[in-house]
Every structure is written in C-alpha cells, then in structure tokens.
Amino acid sequence: MARPQTLPSRLKIALKTIAQDMGAETAILYLLTSDRYLEVYAIYDSIHQNHKKVSFRVGEGVVGFIAALGKSVISDNITRHPNFLYRPGVAEHINLSLLGVPLISPKGVLGVLSLQNPPSKPFEKWREKALMEIGNFFAQLAEFERFSTLDREQGTISGTQMLQGVSFNSGISIGTAIVHQPYSWRESDFSLNIRDESLRFKTAIRDMRDAIDQLVESAANDEKEAQEVLASYRMIASDRGWIRKIQEYIQKGLAAEAAVQRVRRHTRERFAQMGDKVLKGRLSDFEDLASRLLKHLSGRESITEDLPESTILVAHNLGPAELLDYDRRLIKGLVLEEGVHTAHVAIIARTLDIPVVGRIPLLLTHVATGDKLIVDGEKGTVCVNPNSDAFQKAREDMTHLKKWQVLSQELRHKPCQTLEETPIVLTLNAGLPIDLHHMKDVPFEGVGLYRTEIPFMIRSTFPDVNVQTEFYRDVVEQAKGHSLTFRTLDIGGDKIVPYMWRVQDENPVLGWRAIRVSLDKPAILRQQVRALIRANTGRELRLLFPMVADITEYRHARHHVEQEWARASRTQTALPSSLSYGVMVEVPSIVDQLDSLLQEVDFISLGTNDLFQFFYACDRTNPSVSNRYDVLSTSFLSYLYKIRLSCDTANIPLSVCGEMASKPIEALALLAIGYRSLSLSGPSAGLVKKMIVSLPLKEAEAFVLEAIKTYSPSIRSSLVAFAKRHRVDV
C-alpha cells in the first residue's frame, strides 16, 4: 500500500501543473511563519533541481514586497525592481522574468505564489489575473490546513504566540478575540443614472450624520475628552472638501460606492506620505467614515453580532465611532495592526479604560475570531492562545497593576522632585485641544510644545486668520491659565498639506519644511502670528521656531513677528502681555552657533528626535538602521551635556521635548546631565514622575558624568543596573 503523500509533496505536484499551464519554468510557494518570515514551502523547477531552503522577511526582496503590500508584481527583469535582493537558491539571478501574487485570506496575507522564467519568456499581463485566482485557492487551502503558522525552527504548528507591538494605553486584560470586519465594496464600473446616484449619496450622507449625532448624544455622560473626540469626528464627517470630491466622481459617472472608494484610496495615499505619527493617526477617522458611508449606501447600518462577555477587539485599524458601535460594557481590550497612540480611537479607548496595543505587523495572520488573548498594555504585547502558566502570570500582573493604580493616585499629589527635593518641571506636548485634558493628570506645569500644524493638515482648505484665531483661543481656554509654547508651522517635507503646493523631496526630512517654508512663504507665517497675537491677548505669547539651521533664519522669522506685532499695536485694543522667542535646537549646525543665538532668544527647546538622527546621519524611521545607534551613547549624551552647559552659562531656560523625555530610563540620563525641564506626552508622564520621585539625583549625576568620560556605544544596560541598585522605578 502506497504511503499517503505529505502536503508539501501534493503541493509540488500542484505547482508542476500550474507551471506547465502558465508556461513557467519555476513555481515557488512561500508561506508565512509565526515569526513573520516567508519560507519556501514547496517548489517546482523544470530545469534547476537543487534549491536551498531560503527565506525572506516581510518587506525584504520582491517576495517580501508582495507580502508587505498584498499586491502582485509582474516584471520581465526582476533585477530592475527597487526591492530586488539576490538570494542564492531560487534562481532569480537566472530567471529574470517574474510573476508573483500574494495569498490573501480574511485573516490577511498568508504567503506568496511566484512564477519565474528566463528573460526570453516574459509573462503576459493576462496571466496575472489567472494566477491571482490560483492564489485565492492556495490561500483557502492554507487556511484549511493551518500550515500558514508553521514554526520556523521545528516545522510544527504554533500554539501559544507572543506578539510584540506598541502600547497605546496601559492595562492588562484577558478575553476572547473578535476580529473587526469593516464593510468593503468591490468597485463597480459606472452608474447609468447620475441624478439618482447623487440623490442616493445625499441620502446616505444625511443618514450617516444623523447616526453620528445620536452617537455623540449617547456619549453625553462620558468624559469630556471622549465627547470632544466625537465632536471632532462629526466635524470631519461634515468636511465639505471630502464630500465634494466624492460628488465630483459621481458626476463623472462613477457609482456612489466606487466614488467613496476612490476618494478613500486617494486619502490613504496622501496620509501614507506623511511622516507625522499624529497625522497618520487621523487616517483611521477617514477610513471609519468611508466604511460607515458605504454601510449607509448598502443599507447595513449596525453591528448585530453577539459578543463574548470579555471581548478583545482586533482590527487592522479602527475609527472612534466604529469602536463605540460595539457594546462598551463587553469590550475589555483593543489590538490594532496599525495606529498611533494619538489616534482618536486610542483616545476613546483610554476614556473607556481598556488596554490598547497597536502596530503589530501582520496581526491578522496570527489572530482569528475565537482565539484567547492576553493584552498587556504595560509591555505592548499580545499573547495568543496562552497556556495555563501565561494565564496565571497575567492574573498576577493584573492584581499588581490594580495596586499600582492606587499608588499612582497618591503620587499625583506628590511634588515632582527627586529624593534630594530637587524640583523637576514637567510640561505637556500637545497638538489638539483634547490633548490638554492631560494637564490635570500629573499635573503638568504648562504646555512645553504645542504643534500648530495639525489643524492645517486635517483640513481640506487653508484656514484663514479668523479660523486660526478661534482655534488658538480654544487652545488657550483649555490651558486654563497655564503657560503655552506655540511652535510655528512645521509643514512641508513629509508633512503634506493637501491644498498647498508640493515639492518632490528625495529626502523630505532634510528638505523644504518647517522654518524654511515659513521664510519662503512669509504670508503663511505672518497670518499665523497675527492669529496667535489675537488669541493670546492679556497673557504671555511664547513662540518657538522649528528646524532652525542658521541664526539668520531665526532673525528673519523674528523680523516677521515684529512686523505683525507692530501691526497689531496699531489695529488692536488689546495685546498679549509679553512676547517670548524660542528656538528648537534640532539641527547640529545651530549648536555651533549656540553662543551667539543665546544672546538673542528667551528660551531653548531641545528636539532630541531630529537632533539624534542628524547627529548620527541615521533615519530613525528606517528599520535597517534605527536600532544601530542609541540615544544613551556617551557621544550623544556628551553632546547634550555641552548644550546644557552653554544654556546655563547664558542663563537661558532649556527644556527637552523629544521622545527621550517620555521614557523613564532616558529621562533619568537627561536629569543626570543637568536637565531640569521635560516636555512629554500625557500618557507617559506618570511613569516618568514615578522615576523622578524615586531618584537619588546626586548619585545619578556622579554615575552618568563619570560614564561619559569614556566612549561607549550605549550605557543603557549599566544605567538600568544603576536604577535597580538604587531602587529607581524605571
């Protein structure tokens, strides 16, 4: 009796048939492993018999590119593809023609199916669609056989998995996964009746707005922060630019659903070019609105499925209204494949007091509805189908966390000072009025950095002086008398404003952005300053100029402000009580001019994010190099130490507003080299204050100042050991 064939053997036979029918010499099936590698699971090659077992990380090489984007690739010379990566064993260096498609299931990308030929036999375009259909079959087979999560080392099916992400809200919860299914629509061709289609669209818009109004009313008893998020969401739903673009496509003959999808795709592409995480977080609001509008167009308006008592909602991304569509009493956690901690859905989740973990690559390939999950918002991890030991550990952690929450309430009323009673100033980084609700949490002593560009970037039209004035007045009102530092517009480069010109920068971080845009287009700066002067009558106006690389840039910007101040003195009955000028030190060239600059400014704010990447010529968003250098290197700490000494000598106030200030161990290093003012995000302030009140500052100063006398690529581990020895909470 013949032995049953193994699955790879059966697949090899299937690949042979596919290759012969498609006119290909080589067919390769790559499957996604539990640690997110694409490995050759089965291969057929009519010529080359010996193939090494190779693998690609998602995003690596052309195969990884297909998996990362979920899109097919067809090329008659694969070496010209920007993601080409030579990997011996798969004959890509010989078979230059390639046709590859992703294997996509409701859970996400499961693998890649690739066909190869020599250059003399390129693949015709029509074969791409045919291979996509075959890929759909393989995806179903992968889902059925459950071989998409093969363990990389052992070749066995994985059980418990630990997924690493980023915490958007603290807390720990245990529950059952429910995978959110956004409504999708396959674009039809064209509508035969434009008038009827326009009427149908207007009706859907009206119904959607009514439903959102009801949602806002239902949140009347929620925290003000949640109410403001929904009010902001309602404002976006009424955005005339967004609606007008959809109507324009309908007038061109597209069906309403197709028009919504077209604008949705364009919005997604525009947001993808933005480098600011806060702005990228607003994409989920537009995605939510598009899905909601499609539901109203189709007649599907609500979620009716029964939820488990402890539900962990799992999604690629999510809007705030989509989250509130679910029964909030049953939602115990939220896990996202994308997202940022400033996204509206994360803010709503924080008001519901549920843990949120986001930015988990290929989340939906690892989690299915019904899986048991442990969401750890303290560590930014998600445990899938945990064993008994993991369950026990999670319950112990939940008990410990509840004790800490009681302690943190007591900490809130303690002065922000070290063990030697050295006072430390904590101020808030903000970008929207709702961010200012964090003022009471620590409490903060003011707003050390208010990013003024965000309202510009979420609007479809340029805000005039009156609109800006009202917005800034709202910010001033929310600050309730606390100090406010307004950073002037940091747009351009990777921060795209849709209604303005675009410059194609090869490297947008180093390109036309921030103060460079303001000086080249002074009317923008003048209008913003005019609005800020009007909004800050009777109180100090603090202006901070970003990305200053040369002292002359600061002088020119200050000149424009002085002209607006003179104008306001002639036309206004009331002015700000005082005007202070500051510069963001985030470009190394300005550090060399610091002594001269300090004679002309009122304060300095240190932007460690950009300063660090410019210091090491290292793009912090590039995963290939982002972990190569450490902000806790002795070189960088010595650099920051010298900046602090210069400011102290000139008696100019100095604060730090980069990510270093938001991380306890890095904030410890800053305090040890003499920094006494930190501006940080609201959610991170509690942990930083916990570190401060447990810190023996004199010992920390002696330790770090001694450490930076000699070179080390990182003192992180030794600093953690110091904290452990001295019982510093980091």
ABEGO torsion letter per residue (X at the ends): XBBBBBAAAAAAAAAAAAAAAAGBABBBBBBBBAAGBBBBABBBBAABABBBBBBBBBGBEAAAAAAAAGBBBBBABAAABAABBBBBGAGAAABABBBBBBBBBAAEBAEBBBBBBBAABBBBAAAAAAAAAAAAAAAAAAAAAGAAABBAAAGBBBBBBBBBBBBABBEBBBBBBBBBBBBBBBBBBBBABAAAAAAAAAAAAAAAAAAAAAAAAAAAABBAAAAAAAAAAAAAAABAAAAAAAAAAAAAGBBAAAAAAAAAAAAAAAAAABABAAAAAAAAAAAAAAAAAAAAAAGBABBABBBBABBBBBBABBBAAAAAABBAAABABBBBABEBAABAAAAAAAAAGBBBBBGBBGAAAABBBGBBBBBBAAAGBBBBGBBAAAAAAAAAAAAAAAAAAAAAAAAAABBBBBAAGBBBBBBBBBABAAAAAAAAAOBBAEBABBBAAAAAAABABBBBAAAAAAAAAAAAAAAGGBBBBBBBBBBEEABBBAABBBBBBABAAABBBEAAAAAABAAAAAAAAAAAAAAABGBBBBBBBBGBABAAAAAAAAAAAAAAAAAAAAABABBBABBBBBBBBABAAAAAAAAAAAAABABBBBBAAAAAAAAAGBBAABAAAAAABBAABAAAAAAAAAAAAAAAAAGBBBBBABAAAABAAAAAAAAAAGBABBBBBAAAAAAAAAAAAABBAAAAAAAAAAAAABBBABAAAAAAAAAAAAGBBX
